[in-house]
Structure formats: structure tokens, C-alpha cells
Amino acid sequence: MNIMKSLFVLLFTLFSLSLHLNARSTFGEYYIGMGGSYYDTGKHADQQAWILRLNATAPNDSTSDVNIFLDYGHGKGVGETGTSWNIGADFLVHNENLFGTSSILHPFLGLGISYLDEELPLRLREDGFTWNIFSGAKIKIRPAISAHLGAQFWGLWSEFGENDFSLETGLSWWIDNQNGVSLDYQYSLEHELSYLTLKYLYSWQ
């Protein structure tokens, strides 16, 4: 929790120092992301996992994007190990002019579906098809840097009571017109799962 608090303080500090600046975000971009996540949880057992994360995002129109993703990794707990994978797609709606053309705050809202299969349960206690609803805001900081704050509610289609709510924050930096990096931190409230994700971003637009 100390890591998440520090990141929130950093992002809000940058937000307060960067009013009325224009920047590039990941909205409306053709790009792929490749990277990894480190998962850690202590509620049900002392469990850790390294997850390979791949995604591809493309604009659907001027105010919405489609994202497909694949997560695969290996986790370990007390006396047990297992693989974890999750494949799915998200649909995201955003409005970069809701608060005016010079605003640095760009809200978004989305929903998605996926299939989760984990030999060692990390994110949910059961496998199967999942749904998710998420929202938040991108914060433009510098000409090539943006931050985001968001929340997600997700769970199993087959058992609505098996769900979780998570908070997320992160930074993305476009090094040039094609190459970028992102760093994200997410914490789930129900399963007390923390995950830190580092990705390389490639845009062909």
C-alpha cells in the first residue's frame, strides 16, 4: 500500500504543476504493448507470480478504442506452483474535449470480457469467463508524458458473487513517434493483490 500511496502523491503533484499543457496520450492510437507484471498477494496465501502481458489497441472511431490482450505467467504459493493465463478484449469510450480543448483531463469509460484459467488462483478463486467495467481519467503532463487514474470492477459470468474491485494508477512516456514505455500499479481490494507492470509500447500511426 505504501507504493500505491507514493505513486498517487507523485501523480497528483505532477497534475498540480502541469495545468494547460498539451501532450500525447494513448487514446486514438494504433499501438502494441509488450511487458511483464509482478503479482503479490497475502490474503489467501503467500503467493507471487510473474506474468507476460501482450496487448494491441486500435481506434474504433474518434471517441472509442478496442483493445485485445493476452496474459501468461507462472505463480507460486506455499508448497504449490501453477500457470496463469487470461485472454480477452475491452471496448473503451473517451472524450478528450469534455472539459475544453485545452484541458489536460480526459475521462474514459469501458467494459470488457475475458477467459481466465489459473492452476494457482491469483486474481479470482475460480476460472471461467469474466466481465469487467472500468473508468478513470488520463492526465496530460508533458508533450510526451501522460498519467492515468482509474478503477475496475470485474468478476465471473457464472458466479456474480466471485468478483473484485481494483484501483490503478500509472504513467506512459512516448520516447518518439513510435516508441514508448508505461509503468502501472494496480491494487485489488477484495483479494489484496498488488501488481506492478512495465511495458514497451510501439505505435505504427
Beta strands, then each sheet from edge to edge (+ up, - down):
strand 1: 31-41
strand 2: 47-61
strand 3: 64-76
strand 4: 81-94
strand 5: 105-118
strand 6: 128-142
strand 7: 145-156
strand 8: 163-174
strand 9: 179-188
strand 10: 193-203
sheet 1: 1+ 2- 3+ 4- 5+ 6- 7+ 8- 9+ 10- 1+
end
